[in-house]
Amino acid sequence: MKKTLILAAAVFALAACGQNDSRVASRNLATAADNFELNRRIVFYNGITNDYMLTIEGLCSKDDTSTDRKLSITCKTGAGTFKRHLLGLSDNVTYFIEQMEAAPANVYHYRVVFKPSTLINDYELK
């Protein structure tokens, strides 16, 4: 297991070579947001009526099932509790995601998060 972690760290370190500071910082902030460490505000805006339609605030992440027409947001609401929001997008509805506070980001190292619990699935027998 230790050799696997060292190999993975080496791969990520090589991937970091040649990246500019802004890309490394941006990726590290995205990792922090995806791990529910950053407070965010997601606002949905109607471009025709110039009105805010919906605001979601908290430890939220845009999840990778989002498409051009659907946005999926997952928010951590407590220890081990989450809410998922699915929102449809149209030609006149757009959104923006605002990070509420500044956060430190190391521009010299990628941030790597290992979660062994995701490698071993929980099985539910019915």
N, C-alpha and C positions, 0 to 999 in steps of 0.2 A: 504494500500500500504506500509506503514511504517513497519508493522509487517512482511510482505512478504520480504522486504529488509533485516530486521534483521535476519529472518530465513535463508535466502540465505547466508548471511555473516557468520552465525554460521556453516552452512553446509560446506562452503569453509574453515573455520578455522579448523574444525575437520579433513577435508581431508588433511590439511597441516601438521597435527601432524604426526611425524614419518618420514617425508621427509627429505632427506639430503639437505644441502645448495645448492649443484650444481643443483639438480633437481628443487628446488624452483626458483633459479636464471634463469635457462634455460627456465622454463615455463613462467616467467615474461618477459623475452626477446622475447619469441615467441609471447606473447600477444601484446607486443609493436610493433613487426613487423606486426602482423595481423591487427593492427590499424593504419598502415602506418606512424609509428613514427620513423622508422629506415631506413637509407639509406643502400641498399644492392646492390651487384653485383652478377648476375647469369650468369655463364659462361658454355657454352656447348662445350664439348671437344670430338674430334674424336680420339679414341684410336688407330686406324690403321695408320692414316696420321699424328698423333701428332699435329693437328692443332686445334685452337679455331675456332668454327664454328659461334658462335653468343654470344654476350654479351648484357645483359639487366641491366641497372643501374637506381636506383632511389628508391623511397618509394614503395617497392614491397613486395608482400606476395605470398607464394605458397598456392594456394587455395585447399580446401579439395576435389575437384573433380579429383585430380591427381591420376593416377594409375601407375602400373609398366611400362606401355608402353606409357603413355601420361602425360605430365607435364602441369599444368595450372598455370600461373603467372598473378596476377592482380597488376597493378601499379597505384598509385595516381599521376595524372599529373597536378593537379591544384585544386582549391576550387570546390569540387563537380564533378570533371572530372576524369575518370579512363580509362585505357586501359587494355585489357585482351589479353594475349598471350597463345596460345595452341601449344605445341611442342611435336612431336613424338620422342620417345626414341627407340634405337635399341641396339643390342648386342655390337656394337662398339662405340656408342655415350653415353656419360655420362654427368653429370652436377655437379656443386657445387655452393652453395650459400654462399657468403661471406658478413658478416656484415662489413660495411665500417669504422665505428668509434666505439669506446668503448661507452657503455651506462650504466648508473647506474641500478642496479637491487637489490631490497631488498630481502635478504635471510631469513628474519623473517616473512614476510607476503606475501601471494598470492596477486596477482593483480586481482581485479574483476572489470569488465567494464559492466555497465548496459546501454543498448540503447533502451529506450522505443519505439523509432520509428520503431524498427524491430519487435516489438510485434504487432503493428497495421499496417497491410499492406495497401498500396495504391492500390486502385482498379481502373482499367481502363475500362470504358464502351465503347463498340463499337456499 
